[in-house]
Amino acid sequence: MPYGKGLGLQQINPGLSNLSVKYANDRNGYVFNKFPTLQVAHETDDYYMYGREAFQIPETIRANGAEANQSEYILSTATYSLDRHSLKDIVTDRERNNANIGLNPDVDTMEHLIDQIMNRLEYNAQSTIFTTATSFDNTGSLAAAYTWNLLTTTTDVIGDVNSMTSVIMKSCGKEANNLVMGEQTFRYLKEQPNVIDRIKYSERGIITADILSAVFNVGNLLVGKAVYDAGVEGSATPSTTWMWNLKVAAMYLEPNAKLKSPSALYNIAMNSNGEYPYAVKKYRNEAREGDEIEVNAFHKTLLTGKSAGYLLTAHA
């Protein structure tokens, strides 16, 4: 409710009403909303997990008069449980009535709340994927002399990614098709001598995410560009830092949810009463002479196939 601090109740020069400044993450720079999404009907439920018996080579030779050898598969269940993310603020009648041209308190409040929930969903996705202790079955780190922030020919980023994708194929039988990293890591990659040498004869020699995905032989290179203020709320001095840290994840992801697939992760979301991807409510608070605006979302980024991913600590 910024207007309640007097910023929206005082009249300003109408000539400036077509200019305002707002700092926020570019929504195109989020990664979490580029992952495959599965809409579900319940906040919590089970899903089926098949064993790894399909990789076995059993004895299949059948002797004369003998029965066929029996081969079984293991079926178990795992459970998801969604989080409900909610934020609200109030727009008072006085704020709305006194808002200058160029200000729309209701829309401004709704956008602010959605921006903050998107920050939370992005941060949660980063924590889910980039926390080594709870991430994929396959993890690794580079020796100090070979980290990606060192711009030398001894750093073999192409070989590192090739090793990651090779492990994934051996672990789940699928070829990795997504690489996830933060903006800071992406900027290091663009300066790597081995990468520059590989693409120096391409068109204009400009390194983009699409070109790097081709160099690494993955379908998509997703770069998390979001930042967040890690400082104390209300502090006059911001402490802005990258949301995605110094790691890199390779994954096999199904474009759309399907049965019997080892997709590394899904966004699980519930569409209850139209609450997807966000539900916006407005209700009257007569005691405060205003309208409460509330934004809700049922959501969780869930690692469903931990063998279908690889997390690498790429640089210090």
Phi, psi and omega in degrees: 000068182294332183294332180293345178272009179095352185285338180252352183264346179265146180276136179243174180302115182302339180293341180262005185286354176259015178221129173210162183235132176218134176258127179197159176293141172291123183296338175287346181270358175283153178253323189304324183278005174259356176281154178297139184245134176246119176272133183237167183263343185232154179293329178217145180191173177260156169224158189271143178236118174276151177284188183259020183295339181295344178273351184283155173242090183285167174288121185245353180290130182246120180286158179299127178082357182266161175279157175295142175297142181268135178231125183245159172239155182262134177233126178226181179233153170233165186236137169252154176215117185280152170259142173257118181262127185218138173217152177212163171208169182243142172246116182276161178300320181296318178298315182294318183290332184259003182294134178286165173300135183099348175248135176226090188306322182293311180292318180300318180293315179300314181296321179298315181294319178296318178303317183289323176293321176297322175302316180296317181294322177293316180297319179296321178297317178300315180295322180296317185275321190263003174270110189303319186295334184240009185274218187286167176293334184254118179222160177194169177215157183261145173297154186304328183282353186235014182290156189288343178279354176270116185271068180230163180286348177284342177278119186248077183294324180294317177295324179297314180293322178300321178295319179299312183291329177294318178297319180298316181297321178289334184276326186229356179081006180240151179271128180304136181233006178217139175233129183240132178207167177271167181300321181298315178295320179300321179293324174296317182301320183295343180256001182291127181304319182293325178289315180300318180295325182290328187247010188295340179261005177281175184302116177064354179064023181270130184268119177238172177298322180295318179294318179294324178297326176289320178299319182274354180060045171237153185291320184225138170246111183260123183248116178280116184255359186289146174237165176212157179269111182271003182279180179288135180302132179090356180293142180286342181251111180291152176232073188275134179219163178293141179282321178267125188271208195268035179242169180224136179239131171254140185213152162262122179237132171287135177300325178223147181301139180207164179285151172055049178229140182268038180306134185299323182202164171220152161277122176260124183223146180251128178259078180257119181056040178077014184275058175209132353285339178222145173248131180249124178247149172225126180216154188280136171240090187294327181298330180256004178053054180195182180246127173282133174245125187231137178240133182229152175204130170269120188199148168201135169272115190242128173281111183258332180229083187293341176282349183264019178219162178217128179250124182242128169277106195268333181200164183276000000 
